[in-house]
């Protein structure tokens, strides 16, 4: 073997050793995980439950944000007929849109499902401090009726999978 070939092999070997040392040092000194909990979520961020529940497992409060008397009661009956758990009905501050969905980290998946009943026209109001899994549905002046089953299925297809709201992390499947 010639001297040039031996010298080339020594240089390549040294480069490989140096590269290995740099990789080991980088892995040992890695700080990407600092400031995060065991799930890789920043400290203090709530875990959002993104699971789509069956209708019978979704808890809702129906609130009338219009001047039409009895709207919360009639829409509450519509949701009950579809097997939702309607916890309460009442009035809310005036709302101009179709509907407003208020929910916390435990209600993200339920709110996602409920958006389909308003053909994706419901506004969302996420409260990271809310502790329950109930979704408040505020009916607005632009509300006409709930979507049919076919329309709900099409809307769910258009919406795709639920996404964790800003300032929250998706809840791992094993925590559910």
Residue pairs with C-beta under 8 A, 6 or more apart in sequence:
33 40
35 42
35 43
36 42
36 43
37 43
39 47
39 169
39 172
40 169
41 47
41 169
42 169
45 128
45 167
45 168
45 169
46 104
46 105
46 128
46 167
46 168
46 169
47 105
47 168
47 169
47 170
47 171
47 172
47 175
48 105
48 108
48 164
48 165
48 168
48 169
48 170
48 171
49 105
49 106
49 107
49 108
49 109
49 133
49 171
49 176
50 108
50 109
50 112
50 161
50 162
50 163
50 164
50 170
50 171
51 109
51 162
51 171
51 176
52 109
52 112
52 113
52 162
53 109
53 110
53 113
54 83
55 82
55 83
55 84
55 113
56 83
56 84
56 85
57 85
58 84
58 85
58 110
58 113
58 114
58 135
59 84
59 85
59 87
59 110
59 132
59 133
59 134
59 135
60 79
60 84
60 85
60 86
60 87
60 110
60 114
60 134
60 135
60 136
60 137
61 86
61 87
61 88
61 89
61 90
61 134
61 135
61 136
61 137
62 72
62 73
62 75
62 76
62 79
62 86
62 88
62 89
62 90
62 137
62 139
63 72
63 89
63 90
63 91
63 92
63 136
63 137
63 138
63 139
64 71
64 72
64 89
64 90
64 91
64 92
64 138
64 139
65 91
65 92
65 93
65 94
65 95
65 100
65 138
65 139
65 140
65 141
66 94
66 95
66 139
66 140
66 141
66 143
67 94
71 139
71 143
72 89
72 90
72 91
72 139
73 89
75 137
75 139
75 143
75 146
76 86
76 89
78 146
79 86
79 146
80 86
82 146
87 134
92 136
92 138
94 141
95 138
95 139
95 140
95 141
96 140
96 141
96 142
97 121
97 122
97 123
97 140
97 141
97 142
98 118
98 121
98 122
98 123
98 140
98 142
98 143
99 118
99 121
99 122
99 123
99 137
99 138
99 139
99 140
99 143
100 122
100 123
100 124
100 125
100 136
100 137
100 138
100 140
101 111
101 114
101 115
101 122
101 123
101 124
101 125
101 135
101 136
101 137
101 138
102 125
102 127
102 130
102 135
102 136
102 138
103 110
103 111
103 124
103 125
103 126
103 127
103 130
103 134
103 135
103 136
104 126
104 127
104 128
104 129
104 130
104 131
104 132
104 133
105 128
105 130
105 168
105 171
106 130
106 131
106 132
106 133
107 130
107 132
107 133
107 134
107 135
108 126
108 162
108 164
108 165
108 168
109 162
110 133
110 135
111 124
111 135
112 159
112 162
113 156
114 122
114 135
114 137
115 122
115 124
115 155
115 159
116 147
116 151
116 152
116 153
116 155
116 156
116 159
117 146
117 147
117 152
117 155
118 143
118 146
118 147
119 147
119 151
119 155
120 155
120 158
120 159
121 142
122 137
124 165
126 165
126 168
128 165
128 167
128 168
147 155
164 170
